[in-house]
Amino acid sequence: MSALGHYLEEEGIATVAISLIRPQTENTKPPRALWVPFELGRPFGPPNDRAFQKRVILAALRLLERTDGPVIIEDFADDDPRGQPDPAWHPPQMQAATRDGSADVSAARIEAEIGSLRGAHDRWVAQHGRTTVGLSGLSMAECGQTVVAWLRGEVPSSPREGVSTILMLRFAVDDLKAYYLEAASAGAARPSSRQLGDWFWNNTAVGTAIIALRAFGLASDDERAKAILGNFMVPGARVAMLG
């Protein structure tokens, strides 16, 4: 995007970028960029904090008034206000998952977890008036069944024309992540992303199963499965924590 900014500027269109990795931005030298000290995937800061996100956007747009280029990289002054854990948050009550990600262990627990989180997820949707669940078009139960089938080596056919089986698996996993994290965020507490991530990856059967899927993909002879399961299922920071 930084390189694209130069081409657009040559055509007379002013640009500004949001930078999450400062060394990369320093190397690509965009015309204007605002570096923000937030985690990857949150360029405007924490979700559902409109006032803070507006501050980030306005700080970026103000760079358009600057004329001291040709390269401007400004640092946003404030950290993510949700970066610190909320002591008032408590994870949903569920049976603790084991590190055994096998299909036989996962199937019953995933089904039970999905059911136990339904009420919390309904509360989250009522609070926010929306949900990010729905990419796959499957029910949560069907998403869980898709994951378990892959763990068993039983690649299910895709229910959507034009969507490959491996892409359908990725969509199902994305929906499960969204469902779990939204459910865990219901209520007045405001858990940090680290709190939610630790709970999801360390204490849920779905998280354990997704980690097992990544290992399954990395060992696969199918290059597409290896790329998607190995690179897009578990965040890089979490992979590093898992060793």
BELTA-V315481 format. One record per run of one state. SS is the DSSP state (alpha for helix, beta for strand, coil for the rest). FROM is the first residue (numbers start at 0). TO is the last residue. If there is no record, write none. Layout:
SS;FROM;TO
SS;FROM;TO
//
This chain:
coil;0;0
alpha;1;9
coil;10;15
beta;16;18
coil;19;20
alpha;21;27
coil;28;30
beta;31;34
coil;35;48
alpha;49;64
coil;65;70
beta;71;74
coil;75;101
alpha;102;115
coil;116;116
alpha;117;127
coil;128;138
alpha;139;150
coil;151;163
alpha;164;183
coil;184;191
alpha;192;202
coil;203;203
alpha;204;217
coil;218;221
alpha;222;230
coil;231;234
alpha;235;241
coil;242;242
//
